[in-house]
Amino acid sequence: MARKRLLWQLFPSYLFVSTVSLAAIAWFATHWAEEQYLASLTQRLQLTARLVDREIGQALTEEDAERLRDACAQLAQASDANLAVLLPDGQLFCDSSGKPRSRDLAENGGRRSAAALAGAIAAQNSGAIMLPVERNGKTVALVESSVAPTVVRQTLHRMQLKLWSAAFAIGVAGAALCLVVARRVSRPFEEMRDVAEHFASGDLAYKLAGGDSVEMTGLAGALNQMAAQLEERLRTIVSQTNEQQAVLASMVEGVLAIDADQRVITLNKAAAELVGNPLPNPISRPLSEVVRNADLRRFANSVLAAREPLEDDVILHGESDRVLQVRGTALGNPQRPGGGGAVIVLSDVTHLRRLEMIRRDFVANVSHELKTPITSIKGFVETLLDGALANPADAERFLRIVSTQADRLNAIIEDLLSLAKIEQSERATDLVMERTTVRELLEAVAHDCQAKSDERQIVVRIECDQAVWARINSPLLEQAVTNLLDNAIKYSEPGREVLLSAARNEVETVIAVSDRGCGIDTEHLPRLFERFYRVDKARSRKLGGTGLGLAIVKHIVQAHCGQITVDSTPGEGSVFRIHLPNTAPAER
């Protein structure tokens, strides 16, 4: 059913009621006016007839005819009626219209004359009456007073026409008045609709003016008060939402909230980056479209079904696997038996897990590295105590082995202490940085390693312009380059060349140590700078390495806000590069 405006619902009903009422009044007024007119006409005709009655004597003679005719003519002219005097036998005695006397009783209606003779007055819609004239108890004549039927009909018609014309005019005026009243009644509702539309569009500052009635004024006040309260509550909600969004956006942990139908309610930036969300607007989208990882979706299902908080680790596979620690809590909703959803907090613990693994490997490696020389020392000491001291040659050989293992043990401890000191320097703010010519540093490193390079017949060549400089901590960086050069000398074949080079550009200063040694397989490169990690453990121990040299180099470079890279090809050699940014901290 088509809906109509309130105006067009009120106006037809008002118009119908007013039209029916007016038509009923007009019909009643018309009939009442007709009755009043006919009654007045009858009274006037009776009065005229009685005036003629006074002019008639005891009997009518021919001499009275002229006199009565003149009297009837005067009275007829004065009353706009036709007067006639008839004899008891129905013969016309005189007539105000001057008709011949041949008109008889039959011409005027026998029944009306008979009724008049009987003493009654006949009055019909034709507008004619007959009045008997009695003298001494005897009817001497009949007086007829009449108005032409056409005149009566015309008068009644004019009367009806005026009444219905007036009713029509009043009806038109009433219709206009009904329209005005309906419009006046419906206008406040239209204003309320406009106000509601403004409220729905968020314009709560729009106010509704008070109406003329107490009810509309009260309603307008209530709506305005409601708008003010809604505006205040919306302002509070927006403020709280902004605060919540700011908190979620600033969180390192990812926050993922879903409803009972597994549709996303909240997904902060950290969570979107962790799960690899591919959608620009994930809100209200199914979880399966936002999260591709099946293990994480299964965990979400478990949280929705559980009543207690859950915690687990989820591995996200990709270019580099990441470990997420996920904690989920179901949301209660009394309106839904199945609950209201779940909130899942995601923490990237990949680095922590890697550190835990490194710590475990470090403990295992350092225990192994320390245990080897200690076991050797203890074994040879026990051998000496068991009687080997009696043989000077064996005693000397065993003591030399003990001394070598003690030196190895001391080297491991010194490297560990040095590494701890460097790590502490990374976090400290008192590391002194000075502008240093890089060539001088490289020459000092080459000089320190001169004895080892001569022993292995390795040529150390330096390529560096005197203008190349960097702001560095010279002792630390010299130790890092020395470790790299020492490794290059150890793992190069005799007669080969090792190159120390440095260059500076607009972004960084690069120090490179290049050798033509055995090279390193690609699989070892990611873990090359871990503590105690060795590519060839047997050869490394034989050459006297502790497994901490490259770890020390990495932390020294990090203390300079730089990074170290390596390129290596098995059988061709390796190139270690130290990248020092030109924006490194100045002297601190």
C-alpha positions as CSV (number, residue, x, y, z in Angstrom):
1,M,0.0,0.0,0.0
2,A,1.4,3.4,-1.1
3,R,2.2,5.7,1.7
4,K,0.8,9.2,1.7
5,R,1.8,12.4,3.4
6,L,0.0,13.2,6.6
7,L,-1.4,16.4,4.9
8,W,-3.2,14.3,2.3
9,Q,-4.5,11.9,4.9
10,L,-5.9,14.7,7.1
11,F,-7.3,17.0,4.3
12,P,-9.7,14.5,2.6
13,S,-11.1,13.4,6.0
14,Y,-11.6,17.0,7.1
15,L,-13.1,17.8,3.7
16,F,-15.5,14.8,3.7
17,V,-16.8,15.7,7.2
18,S,-17.3,19.3,6.4
19,T,-18.9,18.6,3.0
20,V,-21.4,16.0,4.4
21,S,-22.2,18.3,7.3
22,L,-22.7,21.3,5.0
23,A,-24.8,19.2,2.5
24,A,-27.1,18.0,5.4
25,I,-27.5,21.6,6.7
26,A,-28.2,22.9,3.1
27,W,-30.8,20.2,2.5
28,F,-32.5,20.9,5.8
29,A,-32.4,24.6,5.2
30,T,-33.9,24.2,1.8
31,H,-36.8,22.2,3.0
32,W,-37.3,24.4,6.0
33,A,-37.3,27.5,3.7
34,E,-39.8,25.9,1.4
35,E,-42.1,25.1,4.3
36,Q,-41.7,28.6,5.7
37,Y,-42.4,30.2,2.3
38,L,-45.5,28.1,1.6
39,A,-46.8,28.8,5.2
40,S,-46.2,32.5,4.7
41,L,-47.9,32.4,1.3
42,T,-50.9,30.7,2.8
43,Q,-51.2,33.2,5.6
44,R,-50.9,36.1,3.1
45,L,-53.6,34.5,0.8
46,Q,-55.9,34.0,3.8
47,L,-55.4,37.6,4.9
48,T,-56.2,38.8,1.4
49,A,-59.3,36.6,1.2
50,R,-60.5,37.8,4.6
51,L,-60.2,41.4,3.4
52,V,-62.4,40.5,0.5
53,D,-64.8,38.9,2.9
54,R,-65.3,42.2,4.6
55,E,-66.4,43.8,1.3
56,I,-69.3,41.3,0.8
57,G,-72.7,42.1,2.2
58,Q,-75.6,40.0,3.1
59,A,-76.1,38.9,-0.5
60,L,-74.5,39.5,-3.9
61,T,-76.4,41.5,-6.5
62,E,-75.4,42.6,-9.9
63,E,-74.8,46.1,-8.5
64,D,-72.1,44.7,-6.2
65,A,-70.2,43.1,-9.0
66,E,-68.4,46.2,-10.2
67,R,-67.6,47.4,-6.7
68,L,-66.2,44.0,-5.7
69,R,-64.2,43.7,-8.9
70,D,-62.5,47.0,-8.2
71,A,-61.8,46.1,-4.6
72,C,-60.5,42.7,-5.7
73,A,-58.3,44.4,-8.3
74,Q,-56.8,46.8,-5.6
75,L,-56.2,44.0,-3.1
76,A,-54.8,41.7,-5.8
77,Q,-52.3,44.4,-6.9
78,A,-51.3,45.1,-3.3
79,S,-50.8,41.4,-2.4
80,D,-49.6,40.1,-5.8
81,A,-52.4,37.6,-5.7
82,N,-55.4,36.8,-7.9
83,L,-58.8,37.2,-6.2
84,A,-62.1,35.9,-7.4
85,V,-65.6,35.8,-5.8
86,L,-67.8,32.8,-6.7
87,L,-71.4,32.2,-5.9
88,P,-72.4,29.2,-3.8
89,D,-73.4,27.3,-7.0
90,G,-69.9,27.8,-8.4
91,Q,-70.7,30.7,-10.8
92,L,-68.0,33.3,-11.0
93,F,-69.3,36.5,-9.6
94,C,-66.2,38.7,-10.2
95,D,-62.5,38.3,-10.8
96,S,-59.5,40.7,-10.2
97,S,-58.0,39.5,-13.5
98,G,-61.2,40.5,-15.5
99,K,-62.0,36.9,-16.7
100,P,-65.6,36.3,-18.0
101,R,-68.1,35.2,-15.5
102,S,-68.7,31.9,-17.3
103,R,-66.0,30.2,-15.1
104,D,-67.8,27.7,-12.9
105,L,-66.9,25.5,-9.9
106,A,-65.6,22.6,-12.1
107,E,-63.0,24.9,-13.6
108,N,-61.6,25.8,-10.2
109,G,-61.7,22.3,-8.9
110,G,-64.8,20.7,-7.5
111,R,-63.2,19.1,-4.5
112,R,-61.6,22.4,-3.3
113,S,-64.9,24.2,-3.6
114,A,-66.7,21.5,-1.9
115,A,-64.3,21.6,1.0
116,A,-64.7,25.4,1.1
117,L,-68.5,25.1,1.2
118,A,-68.0,22.6,4.0
119,G,-66.2,25.4,5.9
120,A,-62.5,24.3,5.3
121,I,-59.6,26.1,3.7
122,A,-57.8,24.4,0.9
123,A,-54.1,25.1,0.6
124,Q,-51.9,23.3,-1.9
125,N,-48.5,23.8,-3.4
126,S,-50.2,25.4,-6.3
127,G,-50.7,28.5,-4.0
128,A,-54.5,28.8,-4.0
129,I,-57.1,28.9,-1.2
130,M,-60.9,29.3,-1.0
131,L,-62.6,30.9,1.9
132,P,-66.4,30.6,2.4
133,V,-68.4,33.8,3.2
134,E,-71.1,33.1,5.7
135,R,-74.0,35.4,6.7
136,N,-76.4,34.4,9.3
137,G,-75.2,30.8,9.2
138,K,-75.6,30.7,5.4
139,T,-72.8,30.6,2.8
140,V,-73.4,33.5,0.5
141,A,-70.2,33.4,-1.6
142,L,-66.7,31.8,-2.0
143,V,-63.6,34.0,-2.0
144,E,-60.6,32.5,-4.0
145,S,-57.1,33.9,-3.3
146,S,-54.4,32.3,-5.5
147,V,-50.9,32.8,-6.9
148,A,-49.9,31.2,-10.2
149,P,-48.1,27.8,-9.8
150,T,-45.3,29.0,-12.1
151,V,-44.7,31.9,-9.7
152,V,-44.5,29.5,-6.8
153,R,-42.2,27.2,-8.6
154,Q,-39.9,30.0,-9.7
155,T,-39.8,31.5,-6.2
156,L,-38.9,28.1,-4.7
157,H,-36.3,27.5,-7.4
158,R,-34.7,30.9,-6.8
159,M,-34.7,30.2,-3.1
160,Q,-33.1,26.7,-3.6
161,L,-30.5,28.2,-6.0
162,K,-29.5,30.9,-3.5
163,L,-29.3,28.4,-0.7
164,W,-27.2,25.8,-2.6
165,S,-25.0,28.6,-4.1
166,A,-24.3,29.9,-0.6
167,A,-23.7,26.3,0.5
168,F,-21.2,25.8,-2.3
169,A,-19.4,29.0,-1.5
170,I,-19.3,28.1,2.1
171,G,-18.0,24.6,1.1
172,V,-15.2,26.1,-1.0
173,A,-14.3,28.3,1.9
174,G,-14.5,25.4,4.2
175,A,-12.3,23.3,1.9
176,A,-9.7,26.0,2.0
177,L,-10.0,26.2,5.7
178,C,-9.6,22.4,6.0
179,L,-6.5,22.6,3.9
180,V,-5.1,25.3,6.1
181,V,-5.9,23.4,9.3
182,A,-4.5,20.1,7.9
183,R,-1.4,21.9,6.8
184,R,-1.1,23.5,10.2
185,V,-1.5,20.1,11.9
186,S,0.9,18.3,9.6
187,R,3.7,21.0,9.5
188,P,5.1,20.2,13.0
189,F,5.4,16.5,12.0
190,E,7.3,17.6,8.8
191,E,9.6,19.8,10.9
192,M,10.2,16.8,13.2
193,R,11.0,14.7,10.2
194,D,13.5,17.3,9.0
195,V,15.0,17.4,12.5
196,A,15.2,13.6,12.6
197,E,17.0,13.6,9.2
198,H,19.5,16.1,10.5
199,F,20.0,14.0,13.6
200,A,20.5,10.9,11.4
201,S,23.1,12.7,9.3
202,G,25.0,13.6,12.4
203,D,23.9,17.2,12.6
204,L,22.9,17.1,16.3
205,A,23.4,20.8,16.6
206,Y,20.2,21.4,14.7
207,K,17.4,22.6,17.0
208,L,13.6,22.2,16.6
209,A,11.6,25.4,17.3
210,G,8.7,25.2,19.7
211,G,5.2,25.0,18.3
212,D,2.1,27.0,19.2
213,S,0.7,24.2,21.4
214,V,1.9,23.0,24.7
215,E,2.3,19.5,23.4
216,M,4.5,20.5,20.5
217,T,6.6,22.8,22.7
218,G,7.2,20.0,25.1
219,L,8.0,17.6,22.3
220,A,10.4,20.1,20.7
221,G,12.1,20.5,24.1
222,A,12.4,16.8,24.6
223,L,13.9,16.3,21.1
224,N,16.4,19.1,21.6
225,Q,17.4,17.7,24.9
226,M,17.8,14.2,23.4
227,A,20.0,15.7,20.6
228,A,22.2,17.4,23.2
229,Q,22.6,14.2,25.2
230,L,23.3,12.2,22.0
231,E,25.9,14.7,20.9
232,E,27.6,14.5,24.3
233,R,27.6,10.7,24.3
234,L,28.8,10.6,20.7
235,R,31.6,13.0,21.6
236,T,32.5,10.7,24.5
237,I,32.4,7.6,22.3
238,V,34.4,9.3,19.5
239,S,37.0,10.4,22.1
240,Q,37.2,6.9,23.6
241,T,37.4,5.4,20.1
242,N,40.2,7.7,19.1
243,E,42.1,6.9,22.3
244,Q,41.5,3.2,21.7
245,Q,42.7,3.5,18.1
246,A,45.7,5.5,19.2
247,V,46.6,2.8,21.8
248,L,46.1,0.0,19.4
249,A,48.1,1.8,16.7
250,S,51.0,2.4,19.1
251,M,51.1,-1.2,20.4
252,V,53.9,-3.4,19.3
253,E,51.7,-6.4,19.8
254,G,49.1,-7.2,17.3
255,V,45.4,-7.1,18.4
256,L,42.8,-9.1,16.5
257,A,39.2,-9.2,17.5
258,I,36.5,-11.3,15.9
259,D,32.8,-11.8,16.5
260,A,31.0,-15.1,17.0
261,D,30.6,-15.5,13.2
262,Q,34.4,-15.1,12.8
263,R,34.2,-11.7,11.2
264,V,36.9,-9.2,12.0
265,I,36.0,-6.5,14.5
266,T,39.4,-4.9,15.2
267,L,42.7,-5.3,13.5
268,N,45.5,-2.9,14.4
269,K,48.4,-2.0,12.2
270,A,50.8,-4.4,14.0
271,A,48.4,-7.4,13.6
272,A,47.8,-6.5,10.0
273,E,51.6,-6.6,9.3
274,L,52.1,-9.8,11.3
275,V,49.3,-11.8,9.5
276,G,50.0,-10.3,6.1
277,N,46.5,-8.9,5.6
278,P,45.9,-8.4,1.9
279,L,42.7,-6.3,2.2
280,P,42.6,-2.5,2.4
281,N,39.6,-2.6,4.7
282,P,39.4,-5.9,6.7
283,I,36.7,-4.8,9.2
284,S,33.6,-7.0,9.0
285,R,35.3,-9.4,6.5
286,P,35.6,-13.1,7.3
287,L,38.7,-14.2,9.2
288,S,39.6,-16.6,6.4
289,E,40.0,-13.7,3.9
290,V,42.2,-11.7,6.3
291,V,44.3,-14.5,7.9
292,R,45.9,-17.0,5.5
293,N,47.6,-19.1,8.2
294,A,45.6,-22.2,8.9
295,D,47.2,-22.7,12.4
296,L,46.1,-19.2,13.5
297,R,42.6,-19.7,12.2
298,R,42.4,-23.0,14.2
299,F,43.6,-21.2,17.3
300,A,40.8,-18.6,16.8
301,N,38.3,-21.4,16.6
302,S,39.6,-22.9,19.8
303,V,39.4,-19.6,21.6
304,L,35.8,-19.1,20.5
305,A,34.9,-22.6,21.8
306,A,36.9,-22.3,25.1
307,R,35.8,-20.6,28.3
308,E,39.3,-20.1,29.6
309,P,42.1,-18.0,28.0
310,L,44.4,-19.9,25.7
311,E,48.1,-19.4,24.7
312,D,50.2,-21.0,22.0
313,D,52.9,-20.4,19.5
314,V,52.2,-20.2,15.8
315,I,54.8,-20.3,13.0
316,L,54.1,-18.0,10.0
317,H,55.9,-19.4,7.0
318,G,57.2,-17.0,4.4
319,E,60.5,-15.7,3.1
320,S,61.7,-15.9,6.7
321,D,59.7,-17.9,9.2
322,R,58.3,-15.9,12.1
323,V,57.2,-17.2,15.5
324,L,54.1,-15.6,17.0
325,Q,53.1,-16.0,20.6
326,V,49.3,-15.8,20.6
327,R,47.0,-15.3,23.6
328,G,43.3,-15.5,23.1
329,T,40.3,-14.7,25.3
330,A,36.6,-15.3,24.5
331,L,34.2,-12.3,24.8
332,G,31.1,-12.9,26.7
333,N,27.7,-11.8,25.3
334,P,24.6,-12.6,27.3
335,Q,22.4,-12.0,24.2
336,R,24.1,-14.9,22.3
337,P,24.4,-18.4,23.8
338,G,27.6,-19.0,21.8
339,G,29.4,-16.0,23.1
340,G,30.3,-12.7,21.6
341,G,33.6,-13.4,19.9
342,A,37.2,-13.4,20.9
343,V,40.3,-11.1,21.3
344,I,43.7,-12.5,20.2
345,V,46.9,-10.7,21.1
346,L,49.8,-11.6,18.8
347,S,53.5,-11.0,19.8
348,D,56.4,-11.5,17.4
349,V,58.8,-13.6,19.5
350,T,61.0,-14.6,16.6
351,H,63.9,-12.6,17.9
352,L,63.4,-13.9,21.5
353,R,63.2,-17.5,20.3
354,R,66.4,-16.9,18.2
355,L,68.1,-15.4,21.2
356,E,67.0,-18.3,23.4
357,M,68.4,-20.7,20.8
358,I,71.6,-18.7,20.6
359,R,71.8,-18.7,24.4
360,R,71.4,-22.4,24.5
361,D,74.0,-22.9,21.8
362,F,76.3,-20.5,23.5
363,V,76.1,-22.3,26.8
364,A,76.6,-25.6,25.0
365,N,79.5,-24.3,22.9
366,V,81.3,-22.4,25.7
367,S,80.9,-25.5,27.9
368,H,82.4,-27.6,25.1
369,E,85.2,-25.1,24.4
370,L,86.2,-24.8,28.0
371,K,85.8,-28.5,28.7
372,T,88.2,-29.5,26.0
373,P,91.3,-27.6,27.3
374,I,90.4,-28.3,31.0
375,T,90.0,-32.0,30.3
376,S,93.3,-32.0,28.5
377,I,95.1,-30.2,31.3
378,K,93.6,-32.4,34.0
379,G,94.5,-35.5,32.1
380,F,98.2,-34.6,31.6
381,V,98.5,-33.4,35.2
382,E,97.2,-36.7,36.4
383,T,99.6,-38.4,34.1
384,L,102.5,-36.4,35.6
385,L,101.3,-37.2,39.1
386,D,101.1,-40.9,38.3
387,G,104.9,-41.0,37.6
388,A,105.5,-39.2,34.3
389,L,107.6,-36.7,36.2
390,A,110.3,-39.4,36.5
391,N,110.8,-39.3,32.8
392,P,112.1,-35.8,32.0
393,A,111.4,-36.0,28.3
394,D,107.8,-37.0,28.8
395,A,107.3,-34.6,31.6
396,E,108.5,-31.7,29.5
397,R,106.3,-32.7,26.6
398,F,103.3,-33.0,28.8
399,L,103.9,-29.7,30.5
400,R,104.2,-28.0,27.1
401,I,100.8,-29.5,26.2
402,V,99.4,-28.2,29.5
403,S,100.8,-24.8,28.8
404,T,99.3,-24.7,25.3
405,Q,95.9,-25.7,26.6
406,A,96.1,-23.1,29.4
407,D,96.9,-20.5,26.8
408,R,93.9,-21.6,24.8
409,L,91.7,-21.5,27.8
410,N,93.1,-18.0,28.6
411,A,92.4,-16.9,25.0
412,I,88.8,-18.1,25.2
413,I,88.3,-16.2,28.5
414,E,89.9,-13.1,27.2
415,D,87.7,-13.2,24.1
416,L,84.6,-13.7,26.2
417,L,85.5,-10.7,28.4
418,S,86.3,-8.6,25.4
419,L,83.0,-9.5,23.8
420,A,81.1,-8.7,27.0
421,K,82.9,-5.3,27.2
422,I,82.0,-4.5,23.6
423,E,78.4,-5.4,24.1
424,Q,78.3,-3.1,27.1
425,S,79.9,-0.4,25.0
426,E,77.0,-0.8,22.5
427,R,74.5,0.2,25.2
428,A,76.7,2.8,26.8
429,T,76.9,6.5,25.9
430,D,80.6,7.1,26.7
431,L,82.1,5.4,23.6
432,V,84.5,8.0,22.3
433,M,84.4,8.7,18.5
434,E,87.2,10.6,16.9
435,R,87.9,11.7,13.3
436,T,90.6,9.2,12.2
437,T,92.4,8.7,8.9
438,V,91.5,5.2,7.8
439,R,94.8,4.5,6.0
440,E,96.7,5.0,9.3
441,L,94.4,2.5,10.9
442,L,95.0,-0.1,8.2
443,E,98.7,0.4,8.3
444,A,98.7,-0.2,12.1
445,V,96.6,-3.4,11.6
446,A,99.0,-4.7,8.9
447,H,102.0,-3.9,11.2
448,D,100.4,-5.9,14.1
449,C,99.9,-8.9,11.8
450,Q,103.3,-8.7,10.1
451,A,104.8,-11.6,12.0
452,K,101.9,-14.0,11.2
453,S,101.8,-12.9,7.5
454,D,105.6,-13.4,7.2
455,E,105.3,-16.8,8.9
456,R,102.8,-17.9,6.3
457,Q,104.4,-16.0,3.4
458,I,101.2,-13.9,2.9
459,V,101.5,-10.5,1.3
460,V,99.3,-7.8,2.9
461,R,98.6,-5.0,0.4
462,I,96.8,-1.7,1.3
463,E,94.6,0.3,-1.1
464,C,93.3,3.5,0.6
465,D,93.6,7.1,-0.2
466,Q,95.1,9.4,2.5
467,A,91.9,11.6,2.3
468,V,89.6,8.8,3.4
469,W,88.6,9.4,7.0
470,A,85.9,8.3,9.4
471,R,84.7,9.2,12.9
472,I,85.4,6.0,14.8
473,N,86.7,4.5,18.1
474,S,90.2,3.6,16.8
475,P,91.1,0.9,19.3
476,L,87.9,-1.0,18.9
477,L,87.8,-0.8,15.1
478,E,91.4,-1.7,14.9
479,Q,90.6,-4.8,16.9
480,A,87.8,-5.7,14.4
481,V,90.0,-5.2,11.3
482,T,92.8,-7.2,13.0
483,N,90.5,-10.1,13.6
484,L,89.4,-10.1,10.0
485,L,93.0,-9.8,8.7
486,D,94.1,-12.6,11.1
487,N,91.4,-14.9,9.7
488,A,92.3,-14.0,6.1
489,I,96.0,-14.9,6.8
490,K,95.0,-18.2,8.6
491,Y,92.7,-19.4,5.8
492,S,94.9,-18.3,2.8
493,E,97.4,-20.6,1.1
494,P,101.1,-19.6,1.5
495,G,102.2,-17.2,-1.2
496,R,98.8,-15.6,-1.6
497,E,97.9,-11.9,-1.2
498,V,95.4,-10.3,1.2
499,L,94.1,-6.9,0.3
500,L,93.1,-4.2,2.9
501,S,91.1,-1.4,1.2
502,A,88.9,1.5,2.1
503,A,86.8,4.0,0.2
504,R,84.4,6.8,1.2
505,N,81.3,8.1,-0.6
506,E,78.4,10.4,0.3
507,V,76.7,7.8,2.4
508,E,79.3,5.6,4.0
509,T,82.8,4.5,4.5
510,V,83.6,0.9,3.5
511,I,86.6,-1.0,4.8
512,A,87.2,-4.3,3.0
513,V,89.4,-7.4,3.8
514,S,89.8,-9.6,0.7
515,D,91.6,-12.9,0.6
516,R,92.1,-15.7,-2.0
517,G,91.6,-18.5,0.5
518,C,89.4,-21.6,0.6
519,G,86.1,-19.6,0.7
520,I,82.9,-20.3,2.6
521,D,79.9,-22.3,1.5
522,T,76.6,-20.2,1.2
523,E,74.8,-22.3,3.8
524,H,77.2,-21.1,6.5
525,L,77.0,-17.4,5.8
526,P,73.8,-16.6,7.8
527,R,75.3,-18.0,11.1
528,L,78.9,-17.0,10.4
529,F,78.9,-14.2,13.1
530,E,77.4,-16.3,15.9
531,R,79.5,-17.1,19.0
532,F,81.6,-20.3,18.6
533,Y,80.2,-21.0,15.2
534,R,82.9,-22.6,13.0
535,V,82.7,-23.6,9.3
536,D,85.5,-26.2,9.7
537,K,85.7,-27.0,13.5
538,A,88.8,-29.3,13.2
539,R,90.8,-26.8,11.1
540,S,89.7,-23.9,13.3
541,R,90.9,-25.5,16.5
542,K,94.1,-26.6,14.8
543,L,94.8,-23.0,13.8
544,G,94.1,-21.8,17.3
545,G,90.8,-20.1,16.8
546,T,88.3,-19.6,19.7
547,G,85.2,-19.2,17.5
548,L,84.5,-15.7,18.9
549,G,86.5,-13.5,16.5
550,L,83.7,-12.7,14.0
551,A,81.2,-12.2,16.8
552,I,83.5,-9.6,18.3
553,V,83.8,-8.0,14.9
554,K,80.0,-7.8,14.5
555,H,79.5,-6.2,17.9
556,I,82.3,-3.6,17.3
557,V,80.7,-2.6,14.0
558,Q,77.3,-2.4,15.6
559,A,78.7,-0.1,18.3
560,H,79.7,2.2,15.4
561,C,76.1,2.0,14.1
562,G,77.3,0.1,11.0
563,Q,77.0,-3.3,9.6
564,I,79.3,-6.1,8.3
565,T,78.7,-8.1,5.1
566,V,80.5,-11.0,3.5
567,D,80.8,-12.3,0.0
568,S,82.5,-15.7,-0.5
569,T,82.9,-18.3,-3.2
570,P,84.3,-21.7,-2.2
571,G,87.8,-22.2,-3.7
572,E,88.1,-18.5,-4.7
573,G,88.2,-16.6,-1.5
574,S,86.1,-14.2,0.7
575,V,85.5,-10.5,1.1
576,F,84.5,-9.0,4.4
577,R,83.2,-5.4,4.3
578,I,82.7,-3.1,7.2
579,H,80.1,-0.4,6.4
580,L,80.4,2.7,8.6
581,P,77.7,5.4,8.0
582,N,78.9,8.9,7.6
583,T,76.1,10.0,9.9
584,A,77.5,7.8,12.7
585,P,77.5,9.5,16.2
586,A,80.1,12.2,16.6
587,E,82.4,12.2,19.5
588,R,80.4,11.4,22.6
